[in-house]
Amino acid sequence: MANEATEKVHVLIIGSGPAGYTAAIYAARANMKPVLYQGIQPGGQLTITTEVENYPGYPDGIQGPEMMVHFEKQAARMGADIRYGLATKVDFSQHPYKVQIDEEKWIEADAVIICTGASAKWLGLPSEERLNGFGVSACAVCDGFFFKGKEVAIVGAGDTAAEEALYLSKLCTTVHMFIRRDKMRASKVMQERVLNAPNIKVYWNTDTDEILGENKVEAVRIKNNQTQETQTIPISGFFVAIGHHPNSDIFKGWLDMDETGYLLTTPGTTKTNIEGVFAAGDVQDKNYRQAVTAAGSGCMAALDAERYLTTKGLV
Ligand code: NDP
């Protein structure tokens, strides 16, 4: 059989952000012998941020990559089996569930905890990639504070962009907001708030041409896509808020998800529509998307998995 399992594990955790490692810490301490596959970006989205100042327990702040090393070490010390590898396919047609790793090996698991996260969408400019972490960010709540009293720009016109522009407007002198059409997608109430904020300057029909600066963001060149007129604006921070994609493609057809691919869980739990398959962190949360909320839901998933295995008599 093509998907014959070569290994059987008790609890399989997919993903290595705050949700995955927290699930691993709790599952290991409950003697559930979790095996965690890290995915292509061990440590997840926090490994592409710089300083994290809002995670409780770090009074002086900490670098995102270093924090994720701490998470991993703690999970390993509790006995989690942490492996490098990407889940590439699943077969949830019968219990125990099967997950394929790196398009080769199939693993069977009594319970699966999905913590595959989400990825920010980017504009795709080379300058955006080069200055990522040096003034370019996809998270105003994470990084806005570093631009207190400065001028920043944000691109996007959905609820996230509106919310983040408003957040930044409380910290920064001016927020330049670039919108590619002549209207915003955000809900009416959010649009009104943005348009009424005295220090948010909205630019309609505007594309970002290039982010300027050698080692840090110094300015942005924009272009009006109607008149083709360009303009350079000095800024210190550039925020991209054009949406995220949840990393849920491999679960299509198996798990219930919303129209944008976020996994659906029973409210107040991490249970998906398949018994014994749980989801935690950003892959099932398009609202909060914080390290601390992801970690909290990772804990919930491990506890839900433990209850499931106990009820089934599998522990
Ligand atoms: P959305 O997909 O709703 O919006 C993305 C925005 O980015 C759109 O305005 C889009 O423009 C713009 N965009 C996309 N690509 C580019 C590009 N290459 N260049 C310039 N602009 C671009 O994503 P959000 O993250 O804002 O929201 C996701 C979901 O979460 C939504 O359902 C939203 O309502 C919800 N949400 C709710 C919140 C709340 O209720 N408080 C808070 C945050 C999110 P265009 O309109 O032209 O396509």
py3Dmol code that shows the C-alpha trace and the ligand (Angstrom):
import py3Dmol

protein = """\
ATOM      1  CA  MET A   1       0.000   0.000   0.000  1.00  0.00           C
ATOM      2  CA  ALA A   2       1.291   3.464  -0.918  1.00  0.00           C
ATOM      3  CA  ASN A   3       0.554   4.981   2.474  1.00  0.00           C
ATOM      4  CA  GLU A   4       1.650   2.115   4.691  1.00  0.00           C
ATOM      5  CA  ALA A   5       2.863   3.534   7.995  1.00  0.00           C
ATOM      6  CA  THR A   6       6.409   2.802   9.024  1.00  0.00           C
ATOM      7  CA  GLU A   7       6.102   4.190  12.535  1.00  0.00           C
ATOM      8  CA  LYS A   8       3.359   4.465  15.130  1.00  0.00           C
ATOM      9  CA  VAL A   9       3.345   7.333  17.612  1.00  0.00           C
ATOM     10  CA  HIS A  10       1.000   8.313  20.377  1.00  0.00           C
ATOM     11  CA  VAL A  11       0.644  12.065  19.851  1.00  0.00           C
ATOM     12  CA  LEU A  12       1.881  13.741  16.693  1.00  0.00           C
ATOM     13  CA  ILE A  13       2.335  17.510  16.735  1.00  0.00           C
ATOM     14  CA  ILE A  14       2.760  19.280  13.410  1.00  0.00           C
ATOM     15  CA  GLY A  15       4.464  22.679  13.589  1.00  0.00           C
ATOM     16  CA  SER A  16       7.010  24.417  15.782  1.00  0.00           C
ATOM     17  CA  GLY A  17       5.730  27.882  16.654  1.00  0.00           C
ATOM     18  CA  PRO A  18       4.572  28.801  20.170  1.00  0.00           C
ATOM     19  CA  ALA A  19       1.470  26.590  19.764  1.00  0.00           C
ATOM     20  CA  GLY A  20       3.392  23.473  18.697  1.00  0.00           C
ATOM     21  CA  TYR A  21       6.113  23.712  21.340  1.00  0.00           C
ATOM     22  CA  THR A  22       3.623  24.503  24.113  1.00  0.00           C
ATOM     23  CA  ALA A  23       1.506  21.510  23.085  1.00  0.00           C
ATOM     24  CA  ALA A  24       4.722  19.439  23.176  1.00  0.00           C
ATOM     25  CA  ILE A  25       5.649  20.671  26.672  1.00  0.00           C
ATOM     26  CA  TYR A  26       2.224  19.782  28.066  1.00  0.00           C
ATOM     27  CA  ALA A  27       1.937  16.491  26.194  1.00  0.00           C
ATOM     28  CA  ALA A  28       5.423  15.380  27.269  1.00  0.00           C
ATOM     29  CA  ARG A  29       4.769  16.262  30.909  1.00  0.00           C
ATOM     30  CA  ALA A  30       1.550  14.221  30.737  1.00  0.00           C
ATOM     31  CA  ASN A  31       3.628  11.260  29.520  1.00  0.00           C
ATOM     32  CA  MET A  32       1.981  11.248  26.087  1.00  0.00           C
ATOM     33  CA  LYS A  33       5.394  10.891  24.379  1.00  0.00           C
ATOM     34  CA  PRO A  34       4.768  13.513  21.715  1.00  0.00           C
ATOM     35  CA  VAL A  35       6.628  13.538  18.440  1.00  0.00           C
ATOM     36  CA  LEU A  36       6.846  17.013  16.901  1.00  0.00           C
ATOM     37  CA  TYR A  37       7.701  17.743  13.285  1.00  0.00           C
ATOM     38  CA  GLN A  38       9.044  21.257  12.896  1.00  0.00           C
ATOM     39  CA  GLY A  39       8.136  22.081   9.302  1.00  0.00           C
ATOM     40  CA  ILE A  40      10.205  24.168   6.920  1.00  0.00           C
ATOM     41  CA  GLN A  41      10.591  27.111   9.277  1.00  0.00           C
ATOM     42  CA  PRO A  42      11.525  25.729  12.707  1.00  0.00           C
ATOM     43  CA  GLY A  43      10.300  28.212  15.287  1.00  0.00           C
ATOM     44  CA  GLY A  44       7.681  29.652  12.940  1.00  0.00           C
ATOM     45  CA  GLN A  45       6.879  33.301  12.299  1.00  0.00           C
ATOM     46  CA  LEU A  46       8.727  34.535  15.391  1.00  0.00           C
ATOM     47  CA  THR A  47      12.014  33.571  13.791  1.00  0.00           C
ATOM     48  CA  ILE A  48      11.538  36.394  11.285  1.00  0.00           C
ATOM     49  CA  THR A  49      10.807  39.069  13.865  1.00  0.00           C
ATOM     50  CA  THR A  50      13.380  40.940  15.899  1.00  0.00           C
ATOM     51  CA  GLU A  51      12.613  41.946  19.460  1.00  0.00           C
ATOM     52  CA  VAL A  52       9.580  40.570  21.285  1.00  0.00           C
ATOM     53  CA  GLU A  53       8.548  42.814  24.165  1.00  0.00           C
ATOM     54  CA  ASN A  54       5.007  41.670  24.810  1.00  0.00           C
ATOM     55  CA  TYR A  55       5.535  38.013  25.755  1.00  0.00           C
ATOM     56  CA  PRO A  56       5.043  37.769  29.526  1.00  0.00           C
ATOM     57  CA  GLY A  57       8.027  36.552  31.499  1.00  0.00           C
ATOM     58  CA  TYR A  58      10.684  38.467  29.599  1.00  0.00           C
ATOM     59  CA  PRO A  59      10.890  41.807  31.417  1.00  0.00           C
ATOM     60  CA  ASP A  60      13.713  43.053  29.191  1.00  0.00           C
ATOM     61  CA  GLY A  61      12.251  41.685  25.959  1.00  0.00           C
ATOM     62  CA  ILE A  62      13.882  38.989  23.858  1.00  0.00           C
ATOM     63  CA  GLN A  63      14.781  38.384  20.231  1.00  0.00           C
ATOM     64  CA  GLY A  64      12.097  36.281  18.474  1.00  0.00           C
ATOM     65  CA  PRO A  65      14.529  33.569  17.241  1.00  0.00           C
ATOM     66  CA  GLU A  66      16.092  33.267  20.717  1.00  0.00           C
ATOM     67  CA  MET A  67      12.676  32.925  22.324  1.00  0.00           C
ATOM     68  CA  MET A  68      11.848  30.062  19.989  1.00  0.00           C
ATOM     69  CA  VAL A  69      15.115  28.340  20.918  1.00  0.00           C
ATOM     70  CA  HIS A  70      13.949  28.572  24.544  1.00  0.00           C
ATOM     71  CA  PHE A  71      10.580  27.030  23.608  1.00  0.00           C
ATOM     72  CA  GLU A  72      12.307  24.188  21.777  1.00  0.00           C
ATOM     73  CA  LYS A  73      14.788  23.512  24.597  1.00  0.00           C
ATOM     74  CA  GLN A  74      11.996  23.402  27.152  1.00  0.00           C
ATOM     75  CA  ALA A  75       9.971  20.956  25.048  1.00  0.00           C
ATOM     76  CA  ALA A  76      13.061  18.782  24.486  1.00  0.00           C
ATOM     77  CA  ARG A  77      13.933  18.820  28.206  1.00  0.00           C
ATOM     78  CA  MET A  78      10.433  17.540  29.013  1.00  0.00           C
ATOM     79  CA  GLY A  79      11.061  14.625  26.663  1.00  0.00           C
ATOM     80  CA  ALA A  80       9.346  15.676  23.418  1.00  0.00           C
ATOM     81  CA  ASP A  81      10.843  13.997  20.367  1.00  0.00           C
ATOM     82  CA  ILE A  82      11.538  16.983  18.081  1.00  0.00           C
ATOM     83  CA  ARG A  83      12.327  16.243  14.464  1.00  0.00           C
ATOM     84  CA  TYR A  84      13.051  18.230  11.342  1.00  0.00           C
ATOM     85  CA  GLY A  85      10.532  17.405   8.619  1.00  0.00           C
ATOM     86  CA  LEU A  86       7.478  18.692   6.829  1.00  0.00           C
ATOM     87  CA  ALA A  87       4.021  17.117   6.903  1.00  0.00           C
ATOM     88  CA  THR A  88       3.103  16.793   3.232  1.00  0.00           C
ATOM     89  CA  LYS A  89      -0.136  14.793   3.220  1.00  0.00           C
ATOM     90  CA  VAL A  90      -2.652  13.333   5.648  1.00  0.00           C
ATOM     91  CA  ASP A  91      -5.071  10.447   5.640  1.00  0.00           C
ATOM     92  CA  PHE A  92      -7.672  10.883   8.350  1.00  0.00           C
ATOM     93  CA  SER A  93     -10.027   8.258   6.900  1.00  0.00           C
ATOM     94  CA  GLN A  94      -9.551   5.919   9.838  1.00  0.00           C
ATOM     95  CA  HIS A  95      -8.027   5.785  13.283  1.00  0.00           C
ATOM     96  CA  PRO A  96      -5.093   5.739  13.952  1.00  0.00           C
ATOM     97  CA  TYR A  97      -4.582   8.716  11.649  1.00  0.00           C
ATOM     98  CA  LYS A  98      -1.835   8.841   9.073  1.00  0.00           C
ATOM     99  CA  VAL A  99       0.469  11.742   8.298  1.00  0.00           C
ATOM    100  CA  GLN A 100       3.093  11.714   5.573  1.00  0.00           C
ATOM    101  CA  ILE A 101       6.441  13.392   6.248  1.00  0.00           C
ATOM    102  CA  ASP A 102       8.640  14.875   3.499  1.00  0.00           C
ATOM    103  CA  GLU A 103       6.579  13.139   0.815  1.00  0.00           C
ATOM    104  CA  GLU A 104       8.019   9.776   1.902  1.00  0.00           C
ATOM    105  CA  LYS A 105       7.484   8.348   5.305  1.00  0.00           C
ATOM    106  CA  TRP A 106       3.991   7.717   6.728  1.00  0.00           C
ATOM    107  CA  ILE A 107       3.435   7.935  10.476  1.00  0.00           C
ATOM    108  CA  GLU A 108       0.415   6.681  12.381  1.00  0.00           C
ATOM    109  CA  ALA A 109      -0.822   8.618  15.394  1.00  0.00           C
ATOM    110  CA  ASP A 110      -3.503   8.132  18.023  1.00  0.00           C
ATOM    111  CA  ALA A 111      -3.974  11.899  18.228  1.00  0.00           C
ATOM    112  CA  VAL A 112      -2.816  14.697  15.951  1.00  0.00           C
ATOM    113  CA  ILE A 113      -2.287  18.310  17.021  1.00  0.00           C
ATOM    114  CA  ILE A 114      -2.064  20.725  14.104  1.00  0.00           C
ATOM    115  CA  CYS A 115      -0.041  23.874  14.779  1.00  0.00           C
ATOM    116  CA  THR A 116       1.062  24.752  11.257  1.00  0.00           C
ATOM    117  CA  GLY A 117       0.488  28.494  11.691  1.00  0.00           C
ATOM    118  CA  ALA A 118      -0.075  31.113   9.057  1.00  0.00           C
ATOM    119  CA  SER A 119       2.194  33.055   6.773  1.00  0.00           C
ATOM    120  CA  ALA A 120       1.976  36.781   6.165  1.00  0.00           C
ATOM    121  CA  LYS A 121       1.472  37.788   2.569  1.00  0.00           C
ATOM    122  CA  TRP A 122       4.159  40.099   1.216  1.00  0.00           C
ATOM    123  CA  LEU A 123       4.224  42.514  -1.698  1.00  0.00           C
ATOM    124  CA  GLY A 124       7.153  40.686  -3.276  1.00  0.00           C
ATOM    125  CA  LEU A 125       9.556  43.632  -3.603  1.00  0.00           C
ATOM    126  CA  PRO A 126      13.271  42.810  -3.238  1.00  0.00           C
ATOM    127  CA  SER A 127      13.689  45.822  -0.902  1.00  0.00           C
ATOM    128  CA  GLU A 128      10.888  44.475   1.287  1.00  0.00           C
ATOM    129  CA  GLU A 129      12.742  41.196   1.731  1.00  0.00           C
ATOM    130  CA  ARG A 130      16.143  42.857   2.252  1.00  0.00           C
ATOM    131  CA  LEU A 131      14.814  45.213   4.963  1.00  0.00           C
ATOM    132  CA  ASN A 132      12.578  42.653   6.680  1.00  0.00           C
ATOM    133  CA  GLY A 133      13.281  43.010  10.396  1.00  0.00           C
ATOM    134  CA  PHE A 134      15.089  46.306   9.746  1.00  0.00           C
ATOM    135  CA  GLY A 135      12.018  48.504   9.593  1.00  0.00           C
ATOM    136  CA  VAL A 136       9.822  46.245   7.452  1.00  0.00           C
ATOM    137  CA  SER A 137       7.273  44.248   9.432  1.00  0.00           C
ATOM    138  CA  ALA A 138       4.013  42.413   8.945  1.00  0.00           C
ATOM    139  CA  CYS A 139       2.840  42.912  12.531  1.00  0.00           C
ATOM    140  CA  ALA A 140       2.107  46.350  13.981  1.00  0.00           C
ATOM    141  CA  VAL A 141       1.215  44.987  17.410  1.00  0.00           C
ATOM    142  CA  CYS A 142       4.596  43.205  17.548  1.00  0.00           C
ATOM    143  CA  ASP A 143       6.812  45.950  16.161  1.00  0.00           C
ATOM    144  CA  GLY A 144       4.910  49.257  16.260  1.00  0.00           C
ATOM    145  CA  PHE A 145       6.420  50.264  19.584  1.00  0.00           C
ATOM    146  CA  PHE A 146       9.890  50.535  18.008  1.00  0.00           C
ATOM    147  CA  PHE A 147       8.606  53.420  15.902  1.00  0.00           C
ATOM    148  CA  LYS A 148       7.159  55.473  18.733  1.00  0.00           C
ATOM    149  CA  GLY A 149       7.262  59.179  17.825  1.00  0.00           C
ATOM    150  CA  LYS A 150       8.270  58.423  14.224  1.00  0.00           C
ATOM    151  CA  GLU A 151       6.632  58.397  10.804  1.00  0.00           C
ATOM    152  CA  VAL A 152       5.589  55.046   9.381  1.00  0.00           C
ATOM    153  CA  ALA A 153       3.710  53.672   6.387  1.00  0.00           C
ATOM    154  CA  ILE A 154       1.289  50.792   6.049  1.00  0.00           C
ATOM    155  CA  VAL A 155      -0.007  49.045   2.950  1.00  0.00           C
ATOM    156  CA  GLY A 156      -3.379  47.274   2.835  1.00  0.00           C
ATOM    157  CA  ALA A 157      -7.046  48.169   3.037  1.00  0.00           C
ATOM    158  CA  GLY A 158      -8.725  45.324   4.925  1.00  0.00           C
ATOM    159  CA  ASP A 159      -9.729  45.120   8.576  1.00  0.00           C
ATOM    160  CA  THR A 160      -6.207  44.136   9.602  1.00  0.00           C
ATOM    161  CA  ALA A 161      -4.668  47.139   7.853  1.00  0.00           C
ATOM    162  CA  ALA A 162      -7.298  49.427   9.366  1.00  0.00           C
ATOM    163  CA  GLU A 163      -6.787  48.005  12.840  1.00  0.00           C
ATOM    164  CA  GLU A 164      -3.004  48.183  12.553  1.00  0.00           C
ATOM    165  CA  ALA A 165      -3.075  51.725  11.125  1.00  0.00           C
ATOM    166  CA  LEU A 166      -5.172  52.806  14.118  1.00  0.00           C
ATOM    167  CA  TYR A 167      -2.815  51.017  16.500  1.00  0.00           C
ATOM    168  CA  LEU A 168       0.186  52.743  14.900  1.00  0.00           C
ATOM    169  CA  SER A 169      -1.589  56.132  14.938  1.00  0.00           C
ATOM    170  CA  LYS A 170      -1.524  56.034  18.734  1.00  0.00           C
ATOM    171  CA  LEU A 171       2.245  55.617  18.768  1.00  0.00           C
ATOM    172  CA  CYS A 172       3.541  57.359  15.684  1.00  0.00           C
ATOM    173  CA  THR A 173       3.435  60.966  14.534  1.00  0.00           C
ATOM    174  CA  THR A 174       2.043  60.147  11.067  1.00  0.00           C
ATOM    175  CA  VAL A 175       0.825  56.927   9.473  1.00  0.00           C
ATOM    176  CA  HIS A 176       0.880  56.981   5.666  1.00  0.00           C
ATOM    177  CA  MET A 177      -1.601  54.386   4.423  1.00  0.00           C
ATOM    178  CA  PHE A 178      -1.324  53.116   0.849  1.00  0.00           C
ATOM    179  CA  ILE A 179      -4.467  51.681  -0.733  1.00  0.00           C
ATOM    180  CA  ARG A 180      -4.288  50.181  -4.204  1.00  0.00           C
ATOM    181  CA  ARG A 181      -7.878  50.934  -5.231  1.00  0.00           C
ATOM    182  CA  ASP A 182     -10.189  53.897  -4.696  1.00  0.00           C
ATOM    183  CA  LYS A 183     -11.961  52.103  -1.875  1.00  0.00           C
ATOM    184  CA  MET A 184     -11.218  50.099   1.237  1.00  0.00           C
ATOM    185  CA  ARG A 185     -12.252  46.519   1.860  1.00  0.00           C
ATOM    186  CA  ALA A 186     -12.399  47.039   5.661  1.00  0.00           C
ATOM    187  CA  SER A 187     -15.745  47.156   7.461  1.00  0.00           C
ATOM    188  CA  LYS A 188     -17.492  50.523   7.390  1.00  0.00           C
ATOM    189  CA  VAL A 189     -16.894  51.289  11.037  1.00  0.00           C
ATOM    190  CA  MET A 190     -13.163  50.600  10.684  1.00  0.00           C
ATOM    191  CA  GLN A 191     -12.971  52.728   7.542  1.00  0.00           C
ATOM    192  CA  GLU A 192     -14.617  55.607   9.342  1.00  0.00           C
ATOM    193  CA  ARG A 193     -12.193  55.359  12.217  1.00  0.00           C
ATOM    194  CA  VAL A 194      -9.231  55.379   9.842  1.00  0.00           C
ATOM    195  CA  LEU A 195     -10.555  58.287   7.814  1.00  0.00           C
ATOM    196  CA  ASN A 196     -11.297  60.275  10.964  1.00  0.00           C
ATOM    197  CA  ALA A 197      -7.907  59.717  12.576  1.00  0.00           C
ATOM    198  CA  PRO A 198      -6.083  63.053  12.299  1.00  0.00           C
ATOM    199  CA  ASN A 199      -2.645  61.511  11.812  1.00  0.00           C
ATOM    200  CA  ILE A 200      -3.502  58.754   9.292  1.00  0.00           C
ATOM    201  CA  LYS A 201      -2.936  60.025   5.779  1.00  0.00           C
ATOM    202  CA  VAL A 202      -4.672  57.851   3.184  1.00  0.00           C
ATOM    203  CA  TYR A 203      -3.285  57.595  -0.361  1.00  0.00           C
ATOM    204  CA  TRP A 204      -5.847  56.093  -2.803  1.00  0.00           C
ATOM    205  CA  ASN A 205      -4.926  54.237  -6.015  1.00  0.00           C
ATOM    206  CA  THR A 206      -1.425  53.915  -4.699  1.00  0.00           C
ATOM    207  CA  ASP A 207       1.152  51.175  -5.204  1.00  0.00           C
ATOM    208  CA  THR A 208       4.436  50.764  -3.381  1.00  0.00           C
ATOM    209  CA  ASP A 209       7.280  51.062  -5.850  1.00  0.00           C
ATOM    210  CA  GLU A 210      10.273  50.553  -3.573  1.00  0.00           C
ATOM    211  CA  ILE A 211      11.271  50.766   0.075  1.00  0.00           C
ATOM    212  CA  LEU A 212      14.421  52.840   0.375  1.00  0.00           C
ATOM    213  CA  GLY A 213      17.332  52.548   2.818  1.00  0.00           C
ATOM    214  CA  GLU A 214      20.653  50.726   3.071  1.00  0.00           C
ATOM    215  CA  ASN A 215      20.543  48.940   6.421  1.00  0.00           C
ATOM    216  CA  LYS A 216      17.241  50.243   7.691  1.00  0.00           C
ATOM    217  CA  VAL A 217      14.076  51.755   6.265  1.00  0.00           C
ATOM    218  CA  GLU A 218      14.532  55.447   5.479  1.00  0.00           C
ATOM    219  CA  ALA A 219      11.832  56.225   2.921  1.00  0.00           C
ATOM    220  CA  VAL A 220       9.307  54.722   0.537  1.00  0.00           C
ATOM    221  CA  ARG A 221       8.645  55.513  -3.098  1.00  0.00           C
ATOM    222  CA  ILE A 222       5.022  55.217  -4.113  1.00  0.00           C
ATOM    223  CA  LYS A 223       3.207  55.537  -7.417  1.00  0.00           C
ATOM    224  CA  ASN A 224      -0.328  56.627  -8.150  1.00  0.00           C
ATOM    225  CA  ASN A 225      -1.598  53.901 -10.467  1.00  0.00           C
ATOM    226  CA  GLN A 226      -3.985  56.330 -12.213  1.00  0.00           C
ATOM    227  CA  THR A 227      -1.667  59.272 -12.884  1.00  0.00           C
ATOM    228  CA  GLN A 228       1.648  57.290 -12.722  1.00  0.00           C
ATOM    229  CA  GLU A 229       2.983  60.084 -10.554  1.00  0.00           C
ATOM    230  CA  THR A 230       5.663  58.990  -8.083  1.00  0.00           C
ATOM    231  CA  GLN A 231       6.460  60.413  -4.677  1.00  0.00           C
ATOM    232  CA  THR A 232       9.106  59.677  -2.028  1.00  0.00           C
ATOM    233  CA  ILE A 233       8.087  59.870   1.633  1.00  0.00           C
ATOM    234  CA  PRO A 234      10.618  59.673   4.499  1.00  0.00           C
ATOM    235  CA  ILE A 235       9.575  56.996   7.005  1.00  0.00           C
ATOM    236  CA  SER A 236      11.220  54.771   9.640  1.00  0.00           C
ATOM    237  CA  GLY A 237       8.898  51.787   9.518  1.00  0.00           C
ATOM    238  CA  PHE A 238       6.993  50.040   6.735  1.00  0.00           C
ATOM    239  CA  PHE A 239       4.132  47.706   7.652  1.00  0.00           C
ATOM    240  CA  VAL A 240       2.580  45.201   5.290  1.00  0.00           C
ATOM    241  CA  ALA A 241      -1.002  44.231   6.174  1.00  0.00           C
ATOM    242  CA  ILE A 242      -2.344  42.599   3.033  1.00  0.00           C
ATOM    243  CA  GLY A 243      -3.541  39.401   4.672  1.00  0.00           C
ATOM    244  CA  HIS A 244      -2.215  36.047   5.836  1.00  0.00           C
ATOM    245  CA  HIS A 245      -2.647  32.537   4.512  1.00  0.00           C
ATOM    246  CA  PRO A 246      -3.192  29.791   7.030  1.00  0.00           C
ATOM    247  CA  ASN A 247      -0.938  26.816   6.343  1.00  0.00           C
ATOM    248  CA  SER A 248      -3.800  24.397   5.991  1.00  0.00           C
ATOM    249  CA  ASP A 249      -3.608  23.194   2.373  1.00  0.00           C
ATOM    250  CA  ILE A 250      -2.833  19.573   3.254  1.00  0.00           C
ATOM    251  CA  PHE A 251      -5.989  19.346   5.378  1.00  0.00           C
ATOM    252  CA  LYS A 252      -8.378  20.370   2.594  1.00  0.00           C
ATOM    253  CA  GLY A 253     -11.065  17.772   2.120  1.00  0.00           C
ATOM    254  CA  TRP A 254     -10.519  16.357   5.627  1.00  0.00           C
ATOM    255  CA  LEU A 255     -11.040  19.217   8.050  1.00  0.00           C
ATOM    256  CA  ASP A 256     -13.681  21.934   8.142  1.00  0.00           C
ATOM    257  CA  MET A 257     -12.261  25.337   7.335  1.00  0.00           C
ATOM    258  CA  ASP A 258     -13.630  28.766   6.573  1.00  0.00           C
ATOM    259  CA  GLU A 259     -13.600  30.262   3.081  1.00  0.00           C
ATOM    260  CA  THR A 260     -10.035  31.532   3.576  1.00  0.00           C
ATOM    261  CA  GLY A 261      -8.647  28.221   4.857  1.00  0.00           C
ATOM    262  CA  TYR A 262      -8.598  28.807   8.636  1.00  0.00           C
ATOM    263  CA  LEU A 263      -9.367  25.531  10.411  1.00  0.00           C
ATOM    264  CA  LEU A 264     -12.615  25.543  12.341  1.00  0.00           C
ATOM    265  CA  THR A 265     -12.619  24.349  15.926  1.00  0.00           C
ATOM    266  CA  THR A 266     -15.461  23.892  18.373  1.00  0.00           C
ATOM    267  CA  PRO A 267     -15.585  27.205  20.300  1.00  0.00           C
ATOM    268  CA  GLY A 268     -13.786  27.042  23.629  1.00  0.00           C
ATOM    269  CA  THR A 269     -11.846  23.930  22.576  1.00  0.00           C
ATOM    270  CA  THR A 270      -9.248  22.922  19.970  1.00  0.00           C
ATOM    271  CA  LYS A 271     -11.394  20.097  18.554  1.00  0.00           C
ATOM    272  CA  THR A 272     -11.748  19.890  14.783  1.00  0.00           C
ATOM    273  CA  ASN A 273     -14.541  18.007  13.021  1.00  0.00           C
ATOM    274  CA  ILE A 274     -12.495  14.791  13.277  1.00  0.00           C
ATOM    275  CA  GLU A 275     -12.346  13.244  16.720  1.00  0.00           C
ATOM    276  CA  GLY A 276      -8.744  13.061  17.932  1.00  0.00           C
ATOM    277  CA  VAL A 277      -7.492  15.774  15.565  1.00  0.00           C
ATOM    278  CA  PHE A 278      -6.899  19.123  17.229  1.00  0.00           C
ATOM    279  CA  ALA A 279      -5.826  22.521  15.932  1.00  0.00           C
ATOM    280  CA  ALA A 280      -4.057  25.312  17.798  1.00  0.00           C
ATOM    281  CA  GLY A 281      -2.349  28.613  17.051  1.00  0.00           C
ATOM    282  CA  ASP A 282      -2.642  30.801  13.985  1.00  0.00           C
ATOM    283  CA  VAL A 283      -3.878  28.051  11.645  1.00  0.00           C
ATOM    284  CA  GLN A 284      -7.222  28.335  13.463  1.00  0.00           C
ATOM    285  CA  ASP A 285      -7.066  31.966  14.605  1.00  0.00           C
ATOM    286  CA  LYS A 286      -7.326  34.918  12.275  1.00  0.00           C
ATOM    287  CA  ASN A 287      -8.215  37.331  15.022  1.00  0.00           C
ATOM    288  CA  TYR A 288      -5.551  37.487  17.713  1.00  0.00           C
ATOM    289  CA  ARG A 289      -2.445  35.958  16.090  1.00  0.00           C
ATOM    290  CA  GLN A 290      -0.163  36.597  19.068  1.00  0.00           C
ATOM    291  CA  ALA A 291       2.592  34.347  20.403  1.00  0.00           C
ATOM    292  CA  VAL A 292       0.941  34.241  23.789  1.00  0.00           C
ATOM    293  CA  THR A 293      -2.507  33.338  22.416  1.00  0.00           C
ATOM    294  CA  ALA A 294      -0.958  30.662  20.190  1.00  0.00           C
ATOM    295  CA  ALA A 295       0.910  29.223  23.178  1.00  0.00           C
ATOM    296  CA  GLY A 296      -2.323  29.237  25.190  1.00  0.00           C
ATOM    297  CA  SER A 297      -4.195  27.309  22.535  1.00  0.00           C
ATOM    298  CA  GLY A 298      -1.265  24.851  22.223  1.00  0.00           C
ATOM    299  CA  CYS A 299      -1.726  24.099  25.908  1.00  0.00           C
ATOM    300  CA  MET A 300      -5.467  23.623  25.344  1.00  0.00           C
ATOM    301  CA  ALA A 301      -4.788  21.200  22.476  1.00  0.00           C
ATOM    302  CA  ALA A 302      -2.509  19.026  24.610  1.00  0.00           C
ATOM    303  CA  LEU A 303      -5.124  18.917  27.379  1.00  0.00           C
ATOM    304  CA  ASP A 304      -7.882  18.131  24.853  1.00  0.00           C
ATOM    305  CA  ALA A 305      -5.711  15.371  23.356  1.00  0.00           C
ATOM    306  CA  GLU A 306      -5.005  13.913  26.782  1.00  0.00           C
ATOM    307  CA  ARG A 307      -8.726  13.819  27.606  1.00  0.00           C
ATOM    308  CA  TYR A 308      -9.475  12.223  24.248  1.00  0.00           C
ATOM    309  CA  LEU A 309      -6.840   9.510  24.699  1.00  0.00           C
ATOM    310  CA  THR A 310      -7.974   8.824  28.264  1.00  0.00           C
ATOM    311  CA  THR A 311     -11.624   8.541  27.215  1.00  0.00           C
ATOM    312  CA  LYS A 312     -10.639   6.179  24.402  1.00  0.00           C
ATOM    313  CA  GLY A 313      -8.525   4.106  26.784  1.00  0.00           C
ATOM    314  CA  LEU A 314      -5.432   4.813  24.722  1.00  0.00           C
ATOM    315  CA  VAL A 315      -3.227   5.972  27.624  1.00  0.00           C
TER     316      VAL A 315
END
"""
ligand_1 = """\
48
NDP
P -8.167 40.903 3.657
O -7.951 39.832 2.678
O -9.547 41.208 4.131
O -7.604 42.263 3.056
C -6.389 42.337 2.435
C -6.218 43.758 1.921
O -4.908 43.867 1.367
C -7.215 44.144 0.838
O -7.661 45.448 1.053
C -6.392 44.053 -0.439
O -6.728 45.007 -1.406
C -5.003 44.398 0.055
N -3.975 43.799 -0.769
C -3.828 42.486 -1.097
N -2.736 42.320 -1.862
C -2.207 43.543 -2.042
C -1.100 44.042 -2.739
N -0.286 43.215 -3.402
N -0.845 45.362 -2.702
C -1.646 46.204 -2.025
N -2.722 45.809 -1.330
C -3.000 44.489 -1.335
O -7.161 40.564 4.880
P -7.191 41.043 6.406
O -5.964 40.477 7.017
O -7.393 42.508 6.500
O -8.453 40.327 7.025
C -8.607 38.914 6.966
C -9.957 38.532 7.580
O -9.928 38.751 8.993
C -11.101 39.378 7.053
O -12.246 38.566 6.974
C -11.287 40.442 8.105
O -12.580 40.990 8.131
C -10.944 39.658 9.377
N -10.448 40.560 10.413
C -11.355 41.077 11.291
C -10.940 41.953 12.258
C -11.955 42.509 13.171
O -13.112 42.239 12.996
N -11.557 43.273 14.160
C -9.543 42.358 12.438
C -8.674 41.768 11.442
C -9.133 40.909 10.478
P -8.085 44.912 -2.273
O -9.181 45.349 -1.361
O -7.821 45.881 -3.387
O -8.202 43.495 -2.732
"""
view = py3Dmol.view(width=600, height=400)
view.addModel(protein, "pdb")
view.setStyle({"model": 0}, {"cartoon": {"style": "trace"}})
view.addModel(ligand_1, "xyz")
view.setStyle({"model": 1}, {"stick": {}})
view.zoomTo()
view.show()
